[in-house]
Amino acid sequence: MSDTYSISVRALCEFAAKEGDLDLRFTPSPSAQQGREGHQLVASRRPPGHEAEVKLTGCYQNLLVNGRADGFDAARNVLEEVKTFRGAVAAIASNHSALHWAQLKVYGWLMCQSRTLEHITLTLVYFDVVNQSEHPFSEDFAATDLQVFFDALCARFLGWAQSELAHRERRDAALSALEFPQLPFRAGQRDMAAGVYRACLQSRPLLVQAPTGIGKTMGTLYPALRAIPERGLDKVIFLTAKTPGRQVALQALQTVCAVSAGVGANLRVLELVARDKSCENPDKACHGQSCPLAQGFYDRLPIARQAAVRQGWLDQRALRDVALSHSVCPYYLGHEMVRWADVVVGDYNYYFDRSAMLYAQMVNHNWRVSVLVDEAHNLYSRACSMYSATLTEADTVNAHSQVPPMLRPRVVELLNHWQLVVLAAQRQEPTTGWRLLMEVPPDWLRGLQRFNSAVGEYLNDHAAEAPGAWLTFYFQTLAFANLAEEFGEHSLCELVCPAEVQAATLTLRNIVPGHFIAPRVAAADSMVLFSATLNPTDYYTNLLGLPDTTQRVNVASPFAQKQLTVVIKPLSTRRDDRFATLDALVDVLAEQFATQSGNYLAFFSSFDYLELALQRLQLRHPGVPVWAQQRQMGEASRHAFLQQFDAAGQGIGFAVLGGVFGEGVDLPGQRLIGAFIATLGLPQFDEVNQAICQRMQARFGRGYDYTYVYPGLQKVVQAAGRVIRTHNDTGTVLLMDERYREYRYRQLLPDWWRLSP
């Protein structure tokens, strides 16, 4: 091995010391914050001269192993490794304990080597974060024995390290010579790619607004791949909001691999798929006593991992084939292969969610990663959802009959607190309905925390039991309690008190996710967020917590004004005016269809409005072919809806603005020649949005714009973007609301549109 391969103590042990079953039975574990505080508390209890966070390194041939030992007492010659937990020490799984001891023994050898020690006492300290008690386990070791253990682990990993270094050399050489795979560049695509490349090399966040049809996926992936050897990146992570975006990214990567044989042979691509879509045995629990693919998982993993590396291209189907051929779980083989992949394609939640796996691995392994965020206008709403939580009084009532008898007193206590919260709210405001609270009710929250602690202790004491249906309720209470710990002006606390008994609801609604997203942006070596609708940019930088160093690229449209006719129809689509203007609205649809027959999409603000317009059009103009989006549509139904847009056909498809057909739909040429947008897309003027508006006004000074105007016009531009997809497309967009004549709305429409009043 000509170069040095660096690996952390933790990663070395996870690779070479894990064995036995995959066991994912739920046992409560401390939060990251509790873990940090636990380590600090243990260190504070040690006598003077105690060394904390001792940096250690060591070599085995050309393998460099590094890490930080939790504590060392030179006077007593004792090295400590601290592991935080909740519950009973006896409930800690034996394979987890074995991994902890492996890490401590590696640290023990590195300490003996650095301090020239012939022997050392190793102490594994389990710290209970609930009662703050320490449970130490000590053993004396000779330095020679620890060296033998260390060398054995390193030898087990060394062959893999050598192959990894060789792989990276081949990969980087191939990427350095990679030419753009779809020459010639589309108009604006070169500027976009250049901006992404600079951002990757300069290690800065970048916002890219580029029109639909420019080739944004290839325009971001290609420069990010080229930056891998230049910047020394470990990998590129491509994040999408929806499944179609993931498939587009994989198709772009297939194109890259097909054009360059060197890249195709040396680029490892991994697709991450949700657990419910990749689980082979959904009726079984994730542990060796239940699922055969979990039994002996770590014993079979080395061979499966090697086969997956040889495969290289690991989309959902290929990963499943490799996993099943070696009798391991496809979902968790995918988690393992993240470390060895060069490009990972997955959903937003893998990086931005509270328990995001990709983000955790990146931080734990200190990877240098470029993150590409597709259709980034969706990230705000998705992130708000990730950091929001709801609990209902009714769910608590149901849980009372489901939990084991010994937990019922805690549920009763929580139910009592529910009643007190409702009574206190009604005393302040006798009317039923929605209320905004200034804080999470303290006594109710303490009751919730006591319930969580009781369940945690129970699960530790009864780890072998099959989980009950009530465990879902427990996960909800945990999520709520965790978010409550960080409650602030970035979120709203809402109480709903209907007239019915035991029907109250508490919601923590996040409205400014930047508080949670900013650390994930900062951890990436570079992050590129791109979309056709990122206007105005300060709306996204403020809400997503992007730093002041964020660069911006606004790519001009490659389409000519003459390709798209945009007409404003000055009628009212306000709720109170809809019945009065309904005839005029459907007449506009019929008139445009008669003037130029073909396929159109008509967008409405709600299903109720859609159904009204559909019925009226069929009544007044029965000769116009129509089909409509339904309230509940599976994948097959959505596919059938889009199949109606045949290039030789004609008719109007009715859809809801902001729904599944409002973006990510590609209907080029004669498959779609126009769109009717019968709304401004503004969110409802209800109590929740009014509260959000007030909070946005206080924070950013533009509450109405942040709450209503920007989200609404974003959906409008996305929907209109379905019409012009290629340089040969022509079409018409009818903006059906008189308010489109106002400057505050027109300024948010694309510059290249030619508006006809």
Secondary structure, DSSP 4 states (H G I P E B T S, - for coil): --S-EEEEHHHHHHHHT--S-----------HHHHHHHHHHHHHTSPTT-EEEEEEEEEETTEEEEEEEEEEETTTTEEEEEEEE-S-GGGS-HHHHHHHHHHHHHHHHHHHHHHT-SEEEEEEEEEETTTTEEEEEEEEEEHHHHHHHHHHHHHHHHHHHHHHHHHHHHHHHHHHTPPPTTPSPPTTHHHHHHHHHHHHHHT--EEEE--TTS-HHHHHHHHHHHHHHHHT-SEEEEEESSHHHHHHHHHHHHHHHHH-HHHHHH--EEE---HHHH-S-TTS-SSTTT-TTTTTHHHHHHHHHHHHHHH-EE-HHHHHHHHHHTT--HHHHHHHHGGG-SEEEEETHHHHSTT-HHHHHHHHHT--EEEEETTGGGHHHHHHHHT-EEEEHHHHHHHHHHS-GGGHHHHHHHHHHHHHHHHHHHHH--S-EEEEESS--HHHHHHHHHHHHHHHHHHHHTTTSPPPTTHHHHHHHHHHHHHHHT-STTEEEEEEE-SSTT--EEEEEES-THHHHHHHHHHSSEEEEEES---SHHHHHHHHT--TT-EEEEPPPSS-GGGEEEEE-----SGGGHHHHHHHHHHHHHHHHHHS-SEEEEEESSHHHHHHHHHHHHHH-TTS-EEE--SS--HHHHHHHHHT--TT--EEEEEETTSTTSSS----GGG--EEEE-S--PPP-SHHHHHHHHHHHHHHS-HHIIIIIHHHHHHHHHHHTTT--STT--EEEEE--GGGGSHHHHTTS-TT-EEE-
